[in-house]
């Protein structure tokens, strides 16, 4: 059941318009295309959704809840 909830949450966020880089750039006051492309590569958003889901589930299974862009 937990795996279904994790996958459903991921897919809902994937279906939403924009991504984490768009939200970050908007909150920080903007940025150029080069910065946006660099952040997408750094954060792994240049990979396929299936690949990111696999990394996300694998990380959760190992207790890695990620890192905060805002708080480090």
C-alpha positions in Angstrom: 0.0 0.0 0.0 2.9 2.3 0.9 4.5 1.7 -2.5 1.2 2.6 -4.3 1.0 5.9 -2.3 4.6 6.8 -3.1 4.1 6.1 -6.8 0.8 7.9 -7.0 2.3 11.0 -5.2 5.2 11.0 -7.6 3.0 10.7 -10.6 0.7 13.5 -9.4 3.7 15.8 -9.0 5.0 14.7 -12.4 1.7 15.6 -14.0 1.6 19.1 -12.5 2.8 21.9 -14.8 6.4 23.0 -14.2 9.0 21.4 -12.0 11.2 22.1 -9.0 13.5 24.3 -11.0 10.7 26.4 -12.2 9.5 26.9 -8.7 13.0 27.7 -7.4 13.7 30.2 -10.2 10.3 31.9 -9.6 11.0 32.2 -5.9 14.5 33.5 -6.4 13.5 36.3 -8.8 14.5 34.7 -12.1 17.5 33.3 -14.0 18.8 32.7 -17.4 18.4 29.6 -19.6 21.9 28.5 -18.8 21.2 28.5 -15.0 17.9 26.7 -15.5 19.6 24.0 -17.7 22.4 23.6 -15.2 20.0 23.2 -12.2 17.9 20.6 -14.1 21.0 18.5 -14.8 22.2 18.9 -11.1 18.9 17.9 -9.7 18.4 15.0 -12.1 15.4 16.5 -13.8 17.0 15.9 -17.2 16.4 12.1 -16.8 13.2 10.3 -17.7 10.3 10.1 -15.3 10.7 6.3 -14.9 14.4 6.8 -14.1 13.6 9.5 -11.5 10.9 7.3 -9.9 13.3 4.4 -9.6 15.9 6.7 -7.9 13.2 8.1 -5.6 11.9 4.7 -4.5 15.4 3.4 -4.0 16.4 6.4 -1.9 13.3 6.1 0.2 14.0 2.4 0.8 17.5 3.4 2.1 16.1 6.1 4.4 17.3 9.0 2.2 14.5 11.6 2.3 16.5 14.1 0.1 17.7 17.6 0.8 16.1 20.9 1.1 17.0 23.6 -1.5 15.9 26.3 0.9 17.5 25.0 4.1 20.4 22.9 2.7 
